[in-house]
Amino acid sequence: MATMTVSLPEPETDWIEAQVRHGDYASASDYVSDLVRRDRERREQELAAEALRAKLAASRQSGVSPRTVDDIFAEARTIVEARGTLNG
């Protein structure tokens, strides 16, 4: 495990130390690790949401399909039957 030295203002260090005292974290390192993990997860979710928004925008720009829902399901059924993966 690597060591990193970080300087923080006193209010932030007081906050971290309070979380450790309350038993929420075993150490300041655990708190910072959890903070980094949560930030990473949040950013990954933001990237996934942005990718989804881009796909949605592209689908809107492509226009309305002339095919009916029944046509689409019929094609899907044909594909599934050809693969031999249809149950029922």
C-alpha positions as a Markdown table, in Angstrom:
| # | Residue | x | y | z |
|---|---|---|---|---|
| 1 | Met | 0.0 | 0.0 | 0.0 |
| 2 | Ala | 1.3 | 3.4 | -0.9 |
| 3 | Thr | 1.6 | 6.3 | 1.5 |
| 4 | Met | 0.3 | 9.8 | 0.6 |
| 5 | Thr | 0.6 | 12.9 | 2.7 |
| 6 | Val | -2.3 | 15.3 | 2.5 |
| 7 | Ser | -2.7 | 18.7 | 4.1 |
| 8 | Leu | -6.2 | 19.7 | 5.0 |
| 9 | Pro | -7.7 | 22.7 | 6.8 |
| 10 | Glu | -8.5 | 22.2 | 10.4 |
| 11 | Pro | -12.3 | 22.0 | 10.0 |
| 12 | Glu | -11.8 | 19.1 | 7.6 |
| 13 | Thr | -9.4 | 17.3 | 9.8 |
| 14 | Asp | -11.7 | 17.9 | 12.8 |
| 15 | Trp | -14.6 | 16.3 | 10.8 |
| 16 | Ile | -12.5 | 13.3 | 9.9 |
| 17 | Glu | -11.3 | 12.8 | 13.4 |
| 18 | Ala | -14.9 | 13.0 | 14.7 |
| 19 | Gln | -16.0 | 10.3 | 12.3 |
| 20 | Val | -13.3 | 8.1 | 13.6 |
| 21 | Arg | -14.2 | 8.9 | 17.2 |
| 22 | His | -17.8 | 8.0 | 16.5 |
| 23 | Gly | -16.7 | 4.6 | 15.3 |
| 24 | Asp | -17.8 | 5.2 | 11.7 |
| 25 | Tyr | -14.3 | 4.5 | 10.6 |
| 26 | Ala | -11.3 | 2.8 | 12.1 |
| 27 | Ser | -8.9 | 5.5 | 11.0 |
| 28 | Ala | -8.5 | 8.7 | 9.0 |
| 29 | Ser | -7.1 | 6.5 | 6.2 |
| 30 | Asp | -10.3 | 4.4 | 6.2 |
| 31 | Tyr | -12.3 | 7.6 | 6.0 |
| 32 | Val | -10.3 | 8.9 | 3.0 |
| 33 | Ser | -10.4 | 5.5 | 1.3 |
| 34 | Asp | -14.2 | 5.4 | 1.6 |
| 35 | Leu | -14.4 | 9.0 | 0.3 |
| 36 | Val | -12.3 | 8.1 | -2.7 |
| 37 | Arg | -14.3 | 4.9 | -3.4 |
| 38 | Arg | -17.6 | 6.8 | -3.2 |
| 39 | Asp | -16.3 | 9.6 | -5.5 |
| 40 | Arg | -15.1 | 7.0 | -8.0 |
| 41 | Glu | -18.5 | 5.3 | -7.9 |
| 42 | Arg | -20.3 | 8.6 | -8.4 |
| 43 | Arg | -18.1 | 9.6 | -11.3 |
| 44 | Glu | -18.6 | 6.2 | -12.9 |
| 45 | Gln | -22.4 | 6.6 | -12.6 |
| 46 | Glu | -22.1 | 10.1 | -14.1 |
| 47 | Leu | -20.2 | 8.7 | -17.1 |
| 48 | Ala | -22.8 | 5.9 | -17.5 |
| 49 | Ala | -25.6 | 8.4 | -17.4 |
| 50 | Glu | -23.9 | 10.7 | -19.9 |
| 51 | Ala | -23.4 | 7.7 | -22.2 |
| 52 | Leu | -27.1 | 6.9 | -21.9 |
| 53 | Arg | -28.0 | 10.5 | -22.6 |
| 54 | Ala | -25.9 | 10.4 | -25.7 |
| 55 | Lys | -27.6 | 7.2 | -26.9 |
| 56 | Leu | -31.0 | 8.7 | -26.2 |
| 57 | Ala | -30.1 | 11.9 | -28.2 |
| 58 | Ala | -28.9 | 9.7 | -31.1 |
| 59 | Ser | -32.0 | 7.7 | -31.1 |
| 60 | Arg | -34.2 | 10.8 | -31.1 |
| 61 | Gln | -32.2 | 12.2 | -34.0 |
| 62 | Ser | -32.6 | 9.0 | -36.0 |
| 63 | Gly | -36.4 | 9.7 | -36.3 |
| 64 | Val | -39.4 | 7.5 | -36.0 |
| 65 | Ser | -39.3 | 4.0 | -37.4 |
| 66 | Pro | -41.9 | 3.1 | -40.0 |
| 67 | Arg | -42.0 | -0.4 | -38.5 |
| 68 | Thr | -44.8 | -1.3 | -36.1 |
| 69 | Val | -44.2 | -2.9 | -32.7 |
| 70 | Asp | -45.7 | -6.2 | -34.1 |
| 71 | Asp | -43.1 | -6.0 | -36.9 |
| 72 | Ile | -40.3 | -5.6 | -34.5 |
| 73 | Phe | -41.4 | -8.4 | -32.2 |
| 74 | Ala | -41.9 | -10.7 | -35.3 |
| 75 | Glu | -38.3 | -10.0 | -36.4 |
| 76 | Ala | -37.1 | -10.6 | -32.8 |
| 77 | Arg | -39.0 | -13.9 | -32.7 |
| 78 | Thr | -37.5 | -15.0 | -36.0 |
| 79 | Ile | -34.0 | -14.2 | -34.8 |
| 80 | Val | -34.5 | -16.1 | -31.5 |
| 81 | Glu | -36.0 | -19.1 | -33.3 |
| 82 | Ala | -33.1 | -19.2 | -35.8 |
| 83 | Arg | -30.7 | -19.3 | -32.8 |
| 84 | Gly | -32.7 | -22.1 | -31.2 |
| 85 | Thr | -33.0 | -20.2 | -27.9 |
| 86 | Leu | -36.8 | -19.7 | -27.8 |
| 87 | Asn | -38.4 | -21.3 | -24.7 |
| 88 | Gly | -42.1 | -22.0 | -25.2 |
